[in-house]
Amino acid sequence: MRDAAEDTVDDTAEDAVDDTAQDTGEDVAEDAGSRGHPNPYAELVLDVVERIPRGKVMSYGDVAEYLGSGGPRQVGRVMSTWGGGVPWWRVVHADGTPPPGHEQRCLARWREEGTPLRGSRADMRSARWDGQSESSA
């Protein structure tokens, strides 16, 4: 069951997406691609990523679904632009594969944190974080 704080995050995410689209006439992904300071939607994505506990992962789509706005591509765009300062290795493709070009660093981090694996992928059945527990690294 979601609490009031999560509802506030949802409302803020929706407002951020609406404001971004109205201000620029572009979609969230386009605005997220501009360098500089993260836009409000990007800030929300980065906040969710920071809350993913050690040993757990979320897919790009999981993050978007949790926020109730955007989609996997928008989250991916945020992560590729501003994700270096958050635990980026905890955000993966829906099949558990790491971001292209970061496979070895991702695997090293996952092993260090005890993330359940299936070969060179995160085991999404046991490693997926549902956004409910607030414990983190």
C-alpha positions in Angstrom: 0.0 0.0 0.0 1.4 3.4 -0.9 1.7 6.2 1.6 1.1 9.9 1.3 4.7 10.7 0.5 4.6 8.4 -2.5 1.4 10.1 -3.7 3.2 13.4 -3.4 6.1 12.0 -5.6 3.5 10.8 -8.1 1.8 14.2 -8.2 5.1 16.0 -8.5 6.3 13.7 -11.3 3.1 14.3 -13.3 3.4 18.1 -12.7 7.1 17.9 -13.8 6.2 16.1 -17.0 3.3 18.5 -17.7 5.4 21.6 -17.0 8.3 20.4 -19.1 6.1 19.7 -22.1 4.3 23.0 -21.8 7.4 25.1 -21.3 9.4 23.7 -24.2 6.8 22.2 -26.5 9.0 19.0 -26.5 8.5 15.7 -24.7 10.3 14.7 -21.5 13.0 12.7 -23.3 14.0 15.7 -25.4 14.2 18.0 -22.4 16.0 15.4 -20.3 18.7 15.3 -23.0 19.8 18.8 -22.6 23.0 19.2 -20.5 23.2 21.4 -17.4 21.0 21.0 -14.4 18.5 18.1 -14.3 14.9 19.1 -15.0 12.2 18.3 -12.4 11.4 14.9 -14.0 15.1 14.0 -14.0 15.4 15.0 -10.3 12.6 12.6 -9.5 14.2 9.7 -11.5 17.5 10.3 -9.7 15.8 10.4 -6.3 14.2 7.0 -7.0 17.5 5.5 -8.1 19.2 6.7 -5.0 16.6 4.9 -2.9 17.1 1.5 -4.5 18.7 -0.7 -1.8 22.1 -2.5 -2.1 21.6 -5.8 -3.8 18.4 -4.8 -5.6 17.7 -3.4 -9.1 14.8 -1.7 -11.0 14.4 -1.8 -14.7 14.1 1.5 -16.6 10.4 0.8 -17.0 10.0 0.0 -13.3 11.3 3.5 -12.4 8.9 5.1 -14.8 6.0 3.0 -13.5 6.9 3.9 -9.9 6.8 7.6 -10.8 3.6 7.2 -12.8 5.0 9.1 -15.8 7.5 8.8 -18.6 8.7 5.5 -19.9 11.8 3.4 -20.1 13.4 5.6 -22.8 12.8 8.8 -20.8 14.4 7.1 -17.7 17.3 5.9 -19.8 17.9 9.3 -21.2 18.0 10.8 -17.7 20.4 8.1 -16.6 22.7 8.5 -19.6 22.8 12.3 -19.0 22.9 12.6 -15.2 23.1 9.1 -13.7 26.8 9.2 -12.9 26.2 10.5 -9.4 23.7 7.9 -8.3 24.0 4.1 -8.1 23.4 3.7 -11.9 24.3 -0.1 -11.8 21.0 -0.7 -10.0 19.0 0.4 -13.1 18.8 -2.3 -15.8 17.0 -3.4 -18.9 13.8 -5.4 -18.2 15.7 -8.7 -18.9 18.3 -7.9 -16.2 21.1 -6.9 -18.6 23.2 -3.9 -17.6 23.6 -0.7 -19.7 25.7 -1.4 -22.9 29.3 -0.6 -22.4 29.1 -0.9 -18.6 28.8 -4.7 -18.2 32.0 -5.4 -16.4 31.7 -2.5 -13.9 28.1 -3.4 -13.3 28.9 -7.1 -12.6 31.7 -6.0 -10.2 29.3 -3.7 -8.3 26.5 -6.4 -8.2 29.0 -9.0 -6.8 30.2 -6.5 -4.2 26.6 -5.8 -3.2 25.4 -9.4 -3.3 22.8 -8.8 -6.1 21.2 -12.1 -7.2 22.5 -13.0 -10.7 21.7 -15.3 -13.5 25.0 -15.5 -15.4 25.9 -11.9 -16.4 22.4 -10.5 -15.7 20.6 -9.5 -12.6 18.0 -12.1 -11.6 14.9 -10.0 -11.9 12.8 -12.5 -10.0 14.8 -12.1 -6.8 16.7 -8.8 -7.4 13.9 -6.5 -8.5 13.0 -3.8 -5.9 9.3 -3.0 -5.6 9.8 0.4 -4.2 8.2 -0.5 -0.9 11.1 -0.8 1.6 13.0 2.3 2.3 16.3 0.7 3.4 19.2 1.6 1.2 23.0 1.7 1.1 
